[in-house]
């Protein structure tokens, strides 16, 4: 049960991160947004800790996959 909720929550997170990337948000701004699905605590309290543990890594992976590891203006 927790895994199915976690999948839903991580899908929500992916969509939020992709939207932020399209807006041009920096990685730090996305982390600072404290992205938590609206119903996570109310309907799925057991999923909160696993979601929280994975959230930073998932944001980093999605950001790197869509923006790239090398940013503009790095010594060029």
Secondary structure, DSSP 8 states (H G I E B T S, - for coil): -HHHHHHHHHHHHHHHHHHHHHHT--HHHHHHT----TTHHHH-GGGHHHHHHHHHHHHHHHHHHHH-SS-TTS--
